[in-house]
Amino acid sequence: VQLVESGGGMVQPGGSLRLSCVVSGFTFSNYGMCWARQAPGKGPEWVSAINTDGGSTYYSDSVKGRFTISRDNAKNTLYLQMNSLKPEDTAVYYCNLQQYWGQGTQVTVSS
């Protein structure tokens, strides 16, 4: 099982980024997926989840209304569209399936 995130970077407050997570080694369409993040000096925080066909999505209160999770089962790819970014969104973002984690992608929100 391999999960590879990309799309992080540095952005000003109010900006947007789109994260991607390409997965391999399992049947992607059979599993719900999650995004989580870890800010400097803090523990991991669950951010969002999506069911197998993308019909159900879930968000933490801290990102609800600003972030959108989606998936493309034909491309084995999970996405996280992040809008109206805030400095407190600064973290390493990970995609997650059960006990499997990607290497993470850094998101920095700063002016």
TORKOL-4160 file (C-alpha; in steps of 0.2 Angstrom, whole numbers, padded with zeros to 4 digits, m for minus):
111
<pt num="1" X="0000" Y="0000" Z="0000"/>
<pt num="2" X="0007" Y="0017" Z="m0005"/>
<pt num="3" X="m0001" Y="0034" Z="m0002"/>
<pt num="4" X="0008" Y="0049" Z="m0010"/>
<pt num="5" X="0003" Y="0067" Z="m0006"/>
<pt num="6" X="0007" Y="0082" Z="m0016"/>
<pt num="7" X="0001" Y="0100" Z="m0019"/>
<pt num="8" X="0007" Y="0108" Z="m0003"/>
<pt num="9" X="0016" Y="0125" Z="m0003"/>
<pt num="10" X="0016" Y="0142" Z="0005"/>
<pt num="11" X="0001" Y="0153" Z="0002"/>
<pt num="12" X="m0005" Y="0170" Z="0009"/>
<pt num="13" X="m0020" Y="0170" Z="0021"/>
<pt num="14" X="m0036" Y="0169" Z="0011"/>
<pt num="15" X="m0028" Y="0159" Z="m0003"/>
<pt num="16" X="m0031" Y="0142" Z="m0009"/>
<pt num="17" X="m0022" Y="0126" Z="m0012"/>
<pt num="18" X="m0028" Y="0109" Z="m0019"/>
<pt num="19" X="m0019" Y="0093" Z="m0011"/>
<pt num="20" X="m0019" Y="0077" Z="m0020"/>
<pt num="21" X="m0016" Y="0059" Z="m0014"/>
<pt num="22" X="m0012" Y="0046" Z="m0027"/>
<pt num="23" X="m0014" Y="0028" Z="m0019"/>
<pt num="24" X="m0008" Y="0011" Z="m0025"/>
<pt num="25" X="m0008" Y="m0007" Z="m0019"/>
<pt num="26" X="m0026" Y="m0008" Z="m0014"/>
<pt num="27" X="m0043" Y="m0006" Z="m0022"/>
<pt num="28" X="m0046" Y="0012" Z="m0019"/>
<pt num="29" X="m0064" Y="0012" Z="m0023"/>
<pt num="30" X="m0068" Y="0000" Z="m0009"/>
<pt num="31" X="m0062" Y="0011" Z="0005"/>
<pt num="32" X="m0067" Y="0027" Z="0013"/>
<pt num="33" X="m0052" Y="0039" Z="0015"/>
<pt num="34" X="m0047" Y="0053" Z="0027"/>
<pt num="35" X="m0036" Y="0068" Z="0027"/>
<pt num="36" X="m0027" Y="0073" Z="0043"/>
<pt num="37" X="m0015" Y="0086" Z="0048"/>
<pt num="38" X="m0001" Y="0089" Z="0061"/>
<pt num="39" X="0004" Y="0107" Z="0066"/>
<pt num="40" X="0021" Y="0111" Z="0073"/>
<pt num="41" X="0021" Y="0106" Z="0091"/>
<pt num="42" X="0004" Y="0099" Z="0091"/>
<pt num="43" X="m0004" Y="0081" Z="0090"/>
<pt num="44" X="m0012" Y="0075" Z="0074"/>
<pt num="45" X="m0029" Y="0082" Z="0070"/>
<pt num="46" X="m0042" Y="0073" Z="0059"/>
<pt num="47" X="m0048" Y="0085" Z="0045"/>
<pt num="48" X="m0060" Y="0077" Z="0033"/>
<pt num="49" X="m0067" Y="0060" Z="0027"/>
<pt num="50" X="m0076" Y="0053" Z="0012"/>
<pt num="51" X="m0085" Y="0037" Z="0009"/>
<pt num="52" X="m0081" Y="0025" Z="m0006"/>
<pt num="53" X="m0091" Y="0034" Z="m0019"/>
<pt num="54" X="m0089" Y="0051" Z="m0013"/>
<pt num="55" X="m0107" Y="0053" Z="m0009"/>
<pt num="56" X="m0104" Y="0056" Z="0009"/>
<pt num="57" X="m0091" Y="0069" Z="0016"/>
<pt num="58" X="m0087" Y="0074" Z="0034"/>
<pt num="59" X="m0077" Y="0089" Z="0040"/>
<pt num="60" X="m0070" Y="0095" Z="0057"/>
<pt num="61" X="m0078" Y="0111" Z="0063"/>
<pt num="62" X="m0061" Y="0120" Z="0060"/>
<pt num="63" X="m0062" Y="0118" Z="0041"/>
<pt num="64" X="m0080" Y="0116" Z="0038"/>
<pt num="65" X="m0086" Y="0127" Z="0024"/>
<pt num="66" X="m0068" Y="0131" Z="0018"/>
<pt num="67" X="m0062" Y="0114" Z="0013"/>
<pt num="68" X="m0069" Y="0101" Z="0001"/>
<pt num="69" X="m0064" Y="0083" Z="0000"/>
<pt num="70" X="m0067" Y="0073" Z="m0016"/>
<pt num="71" X="m0060" Y="0058" Z="m0025"/>
<pt num="72" X="m0058" Y="0051" Z="m0042"/>
<pt num="73" X="m0059" Y="0032" Z="m0041"/>
<pt num="74" X="m0054" Y="0030" Z="m0059"/>
<pt num="75" X="m0038" Y="0039" Z="m0055"/>
<pt num="76" X="m0035" Y="0031" Z="m0038"/>
<pt num="77" X="m0034" Y="0049" Z="m0031"/>
<pt num="78" X="m0040" Y="0058" Z="m0016"/>
<pt num="79" X="m0041" Y="0077" Z="m0016"/>
<pt num="80" X="m0043" Y="0091" Z="m0003"/>
<pt num="81" X="m0048" Y="0108" Z="m0010"/>
<pt num="82" X="m0043" Y="0121" Z="0003"/>
<pt num="83" X="m0050" Y="0139" Z="0002"/>
<pt num="84" X="m0050" Y="0154" Z="0013"/>
<pt num="85" X="m0034" Y="0147" Z="0021"/>
<pt num="86" X="m0029" Y="0154" Z="0038"/>
<pt num="87" X="m0012" Y="0154" Z="0047"/>
<pt num="88" X="m0019" Y="0141" Z="0059"/>
<pt num="89" X="m0021" Y="0129" Z="0044"/>
<pt num="90" X="m0002" Y="0128" Z="0043"/>
<pt num="91" X="0003" Y="0110" Z="0046"/>
<pt num="92" X="0009" Y="0094" Z="0037"/>
<pt num="93" X="m0006" Y="0086" Z="0028"/>
<pt num="94" X="m0008" Y="0067" Z="0027"/>
<pt num="95" X="m0020" Y="0056" Z="0018"/>
<pt num="96" X="m0025" Y="0041" Z="0028"/>
<pt num="97" X="m0032" Y="0024" Z="0025"/>
<pt num="98" X="m0034" Y="0014" Z="0041"/>
<pt num="99" X="m0016" Y="0011" Z="0047"/>
<pt num="100" X="m0008" Y="0017" Z="0031"/>
<pt num="101" X="m0001" Y="0035" Z="0030"/>
<pt num="102" X="0007" Y="0045" Z="0016"/>
<pt num="103" X="0023" Y="0055" Z="0019"/>
<pt num="104" X="0014" Y="0071" Z="0020"/>
<pt num="105" X="0014" Y="0088" Z="0011"/>
<pt num="106" X="0018" Y="0104" Z="0020"/>
<pt num="107" X="0005" Y="0118" Z="0019"/>
<pt num="108" X="0011" Y="0135" Z="0026"/>
<pt num="109" X="m0001" Y="0150" Z="0027"/>
<pt num="110" X="0008" Y="0166" Z="0030"/>
<pt num="111" X="0009" Y="0184" Z="0025"/>
